[in-house]
Amino acid sequence: MRDVATLAGVGIKTVSRVINGEPNVSEAMSERVLRAAAALDYQPDVHAGSLKRGDRRTSTIGLLVSSVANPFDSQVHRAIEVVAAERGVAVFAASLAEDPENERTMVHASIRRRVDGLIITPTRPDQGYLAVELDRGLPVVFVDREPTGLMADAVVSDNVAGAAMATRHLLQRGHRRIAFLGDLDRVQTARLRRQGFLEEVGRAGVPTVDLQIITDLHDEESAALAATRVMSSVPPPTAIFSSQNLVTIGVVRALRELGLSRTVAVVGFDDIALGGLLDPPITVVAQDTQGIGTLAAQRLFARLDGDTSPGQTYVVPTTLIQRGSGEIPAPPR
């Protein structure tokens, strides 16, 4: 605040009045202070009056997930909470709703509340704006997706290898007409899973004319409509790789309504609730959500404890769980 006052050429009390929205400050004066605050990337400290500890710790961390509608995020959230609770730290969580515009807004909201560190699932195409916060000593760990424009710790699944494993599983059962149904194309994990799929069918020598690739699906409804449309093509695919859990639910629903759930093979990326109780049970490439959340929290606390090593990406393996839907063989040619 003192730096803002110096740059604006006003007193600290004037800066305080402007930042806190108090009356009796002219519009011109307010604009001058706000310009100085923006130039210095100043974030008001809402806890400044109550913080007494020398290290200014608040025993809170911020968690910004891509979407609370996705079970993956809630499972990662829970794993992070377990680690934080062991250290007496509260987790303040918020959903970005997969909206890039929300990311920076929620990051700054968390910083204003003086969280000790941040765990973020990035949604913006670039996280370079966080460099100033890292320089100021705020630990930041990314989860599920790697940051762009920034060197920091990230904990992710092996998306390319997992998608390749799912695709290979279908190829080994004779499928050549495989449809790929993917998440929003601007989502990093969606692109990586599509990459793994295409690389594996390429290694198998499958002509691209035999493939149907549909992207920019993000919920059960859009996936169900896409799966219905795909199955009406001539010839239809004999197998579907759905690269996100909500997409898998939509695919399963569509195949059931079409009476094709026992004849079209399905492998999904991400496990789904009660997937083993469906008919047929759903074969999935499961992510280690507990391992991802635990490691992300451990890395954040390691940074808080003084780890200054260069940021790096930690890749957590995926696991193929065979339950039935992915083992349906291709029909005889």
C-alpha positions in Angstrom: 0.0 0.0 0.0 2.9 2.3 0.7 4.3 1.6 -2.7 0.9 2.4 -4.3 0.8 5.7 -2.4 4.2 6.7 -3.5 3.5 5.9 -7.2 0.2 7.7 -7.1 1.6 10.7 -5.2 -1.0 10.4 -2.4 -1.1 9.5 1.2 -1.6 5.9 2.5 -5.0 6.8 4.0 -6.1 7.9 0.5 -5.1 4.6 -0.9 -6.9 2.8 1.9 -10.1 4.8 1.2 -10.0 4.0 -2.5 -9.2 0.3 -2.1 -12.0 -0.1 0.5 -14.5 1.9 -1.6 -15.0 4.6 1.1 -16.6 7.9 0.2 -15.1 11.4 0.0 -12.5 10.6 -2.6 -12.8 12.3 -6.0 -13.1 10.3 -9.1 -9.8 11.6 -10.5 -8.0 10.7 -7.3 -9.6 7.2 -7.3 -8.5 6.6 -10.9 -5.0 7.7 -10.1 -4.7 5.3 -7.2 -6.3 2.4 -9.1 -3.9 2.9 -12.0 -1.0 2.8 -9.6 -2.4 -0.4 -7.9 -2.8 -2.1 -11.3 0.8 -1.1 -12.4 2.1 -2.7 -9.2 -0.3 -5.7 -9.4 -1.3 -4.8 -5.8 -3.7 -7.2 -4.1 -5.4 -5.9 -0.9 -4.9 -8.0 2.2 -8.3 -8.7 3.7 -6.7 -10.3 6.7 -4.1 -7.7 7.4 -5.8 -6.5 10.5 -6.0 -9.9 12.1 -2.7 -11.5 11.1 -0.3 -11.5 14.0 2.0 -14.4 13.3 5.5 -13.5 12.1 5.3 -15.8 9.0 1.9 -14.4 8.0 0.5 -17.9 7.5 -3.3 -18.3 7.5 -3.4 -22.1 7.7 -5.5 -22.1 4.5 -4.9 -23.2 0.9 -6.9 -22.5 -2.2 -8.1 -25.2 -4.5 -9.5 -24.3 -7.9 -10.9 -27.3 -9.8 -12.2 -27.3 -13.4 -15.7 -28.4 -12.6 -17.5 -29.7 -9.5 -19.9 -31.5 -11.8 -17.0 -34.0 -12.6 -16.5 -36.8 -10.1 -12.7 -36.7 -10.9 -12.4 -33.3 -9.4 -14.4 -34.2 -6.2 -12.2 -37.2 -5.7 -9.0 -35.2 -6.1 -10.4 -32.6 -3.8 -11.0 -35.2 -1.1 -7.5 -36.5 -1.3 -6.1 -33.0 -1.0 -8.3 -32.3 2.1 -6.9 -35.4 3.8 -3.3 -34.3 3.5 -4.2 -30.7 4.5 -6.2 -31.8 7.6 -3.2 -33.7 8.9 -1.4 -30.4 9.0 -4.3 -28.5 10.5 -4.9 -26.6 7.2 -8.3 -25.7 5.7 -9.0 -26.0 2.0 -11.0 -23.3 0.3 -12.3 -24.8 -2.9 -14.0 -23.2 -5.9 -15.1 -24.5 -9.4 -13.9 -22.7 -12.5 -16.8 -24.3 -14.5 -14.2 -25.0 -17.2 -14.4 -21.3 -18.1 -11.0 -19.7 -18.9 -12.3 -16.3 -17.8 -13.0 -17.6 -14.3 -9.4 -18.8 -13.6 -7.7 -15.4 -13.2 -10.7 -14.0 -11.3 -10.7 -16.9 -8.8 -6.9 -16.9 -8.4 -6.9 -13.2 -7.5 -9.9 -13.7 -5.1 -7.9 -16.5 -3.4 -4.8 -14.3 -3.2 -6.8 -11.4 -1.6 -7.8 -13.8 1.1 -4.2 -14.6 1.7 -4.2 -18.3 1.3 -0.8 -19.9 2.0 -0.7 -21.6 -1.4 -2.8 -22.6 -4.4 -3.6 -25.8 -6.2 -5.1 -25.1 -9.6 -6.6 -27.1 -12.6 -5.7 -24.5 -15.3 -8.4 -23.5 -17.8 -6.7 -20.5 -19.4 -4.4 -21.1 -22.4 -1.5 -19.3 -20.5 -0.6 -19.1 -16.8 2.2 -16.6 -17.2 0.3 -14.1 -15.2 1.1 -16.1 -12.0 4.8 -15.5 -12.4 4.7 -12.4 -10.2 3.0 -14.4 -7.4 5.6 -17.2 -7.6 8.3 -14.5 -7.3 6.6 -13.2 -4.2 6.8 -16.6 -2.6 3.3 -17.9 -3.2 3.5 -21.7 -3.8 1.4 -22.9 -6.7 0.9 -26.5 -7.8 -1.1 -27.5 -10.9 -3.2 -30.6 -11.0 -4.6 -32.7 -13.9 -3.1 -30.3 -16.5 0.3 -28.7 -16.9 0.7 -24.9 -16.9 1.7 -22.9 -20.0 4.1 -20.0 -19.8 5.2 -20.9 -16.3 7.6 -23.3 -14.6 5.9 -24.9 -11.6 5.0 -28.2 -10.1 2.2 -30.2 -11.9 0.7 -33.5 -11.1 -1.0 -35.2 -14.1 -2.1 -38.6 -15.4 -0.3 -40.2 -18.2 -3.1 -39.3 -20.7 -1.3 -40.3 -23.9 -0.3 -43.7 -22.6 -3.7 -44.3 -21.0 -5.6 -43.5 -24.2 -3.2 -45.6 -26.3 -3.8 -48.5 -23.8 -7.6 -48.2 -24.2 -7.3 -48.1 -28.0 -4.9 -51.0 -28.1 -7.4 -53.0 -26.0 -10.1 -52.5 -28.6 -7.8 -53.2 -31.5 -6.7 -56.5 -30.0 -10.3 -57.6 -30.1 -10.5 -57.1 -33.8 -12.1 -53.6 -33.9 -11.1 -51.3 -36.8 -14.1 -49.0 -37.0 -13.5 -47.2 -33.7 -15.2 -43.9 -32.9 -13.4 -41.4 -30.6 -15.7 -39.2 -28.5 -13.7 -36.5 -26.7 -14.0 -33.6 -24.3 -13.7 -29.9 -25.2 -10.8 -29.5 -27.6 -9.4 -26.6 -25.8 -8.9 -28.8 -22.7 -5.3 -30.0 -22.6 -6.2 -33.5 -21.4 -8.7 -34.0 -24.2 -6.0 -33.2 -26.8 -3.6 -35.6 -25.2 -6.1 -38.4 -25.1 -6.9 -37.9 -28.8 -3.2 -37.9 -29.5 -2.8 -41.3 -27.7 -5.8 -42.7 -29.7 -4.5 -41.5 -33.1 -0.9 -42.7 -32.4 -2.1 -46.2 -31.5 -4.5 -46.7 -34.5 -1.6 -45.3 -36.6 0.7 -48.0 -35.2 -1.9 -50.6 -36.1 -2.2 -49.4 -39.6 -5.9 -48.5 -39.4 -7.0 -46.2 -42.2 -8.3 -42.9 -40.9 -11.4 -43.4 -43.1 -12.5 -46.1 -40.7 -12.5 -43.7 -37.8 -15.0 -41.2 -36.5 -13.6 -38.4 -34.2 -16.0 -36.1 -32.4 -14.7 -33.6 -30.0 -16.0 -30.6 -28.0 -18.3 -32.8 -25.9 -18.4 -32.0 -22.2 -21.5 -33.5 -20.6 -23.7 -36.5 -20.7 -26.4 -34.9 -22.9 -24.0 -33.8 -25.7 -22.2 -37.2 -25.6 -25.5 -39.1 -25.9 -26.5 -37.1 -28.9 -23.1 -37.6 -30.5 -23.1 -41.4 -29.9 -26.6 -41.7 -31.4 -25.5 -39.8 -34.5 -22.3 -41.9 -34.8 -24.2 -45.1 -34.6 -26.5 -44.0 -37.4 -23.6 -43.7 -39.9 -23.0 -46.4 -42.5 -21.2 -48.5 -41.7 -21.4 -47.7 -37.9 -18.4 -48.2 -35.6 -18.1 -51.5 -33.8 -16.4 -49.8 -30.8 -16.3 -46.5 -29.0 -13.5 -44.9 -27.0 -15.0 -42.2 -24.8 -12.2 -40.1 -23.4 -13.9 -38.5 -20.4 -16.2 -39.9 -17.6 -19.3 -37.8 -18.3 -18.9 -38.5 -22.0 -18.8 -42.2 -21.2 -22.1 -42.0 -19.3 -23.7 -40.3 -22.3 -22.4 -43.1 -24.6 -23.7 -45.8 -22.3 -27.1 -44.2 -22.2 -27.3 -43.8 -26.0 -26.2 -47.4 -26.6 -28.8 -48.7 -24.1 -31.6 -46.7 -25.8 -30.5 -48.0 -29.2 -30.3 -51.6 -28.0 -26.6 -51.8 -28.8 -25.0 -52.0 -25.4 -24.1 -55.7 -25.9 -22.9 -55.5 -29.4 -20.8 -52.3 -29.5 -17.6 -52.3 -27.4 -16.9 -49.3 -25.1 -13.8 -48.3 -23.2 -13.9 -45.0 -21.2 -11.2 -42.8 -19.9 -11.9 -42.2 -16.2 -13.8 -44.5 -14.0 -17.5 -43.9 -13.5 -19.6 -44.4 -10.4 -21.3 -47.8 -10.3 -19.6 -48.7 -13.6 -19.2 -52.2 -12.4 -23.0 -52.6 -11.8 -24.1 -51.7 -15.3 -25.1 -54.3 -17.9 -22.5 -54.9 -19.3 -20.1 -53.5 -16.8 -18.0 -50.7 -18.2 -14.3 -51.2 -19.0 -12.3 -48.1 -18.2 -8.8 -46.6 -18.0 -8.9 -45.4 -14.4 -7.0 -42.4 -13.1 -5.4 -42.6 -9.6 -7.4 -39.7 -8.2 -6.2 -40.3 -4.7 -2.6 -40.5 -5.8 -2.9 -37.4 -7.9 -4.6 -35.3 -5.1 -2.2 -36.6 -2.4 0.9 -35.9 -4.4 -0.4 -32.4 -5.4 -0.9 -31.5 -1.7 2.4 -33.0 -0.7 4.2 -30.9 -3.3 2.4 -27.7 -2.1 3.4 -28.3 1.5 6.9 -29.2 0.5 7.1 -25.7 -1.2 5.7 -24.1 2.0 8.3 -25.9 4.0 11.1 -24.4 2.0 11.6 -26.6 -1.1 13.1 -24.3 -3.8 14.0 -26.9 -6.4 12.9 -26.1 -10.0 9.2 -26.9 -10.8 8.6 -30.2 -12.5 5.8 -32.4 -13.8 4.9 -35.6 -12.0 3.1 -38.2 -14.1 0.9 -40.7 -12.4 0.2 -44.0 -14.3 -3.3 -45.1 -15.3 -4.8 -48.6 -15.0 -7.0 -50.5 -17.4 -9.9 -52.1 -15.6 -11.6 -54.8 -17.7 -15.2 -55.3 -16.8 -17.0 -56.4 -19.9 -17.9 -53.6 -22.3 -14.4 -53.3 -23.6 -14.1 -57.0 -24.2 -17.0 -57.3 -26.7 -15.3 -58.6 -29.9 -15.7 -57.1 -33.3 -18.3 -58.9 -35.5 -17.0 -61.2 -38.1 -16.1 -59.5 -41.4 
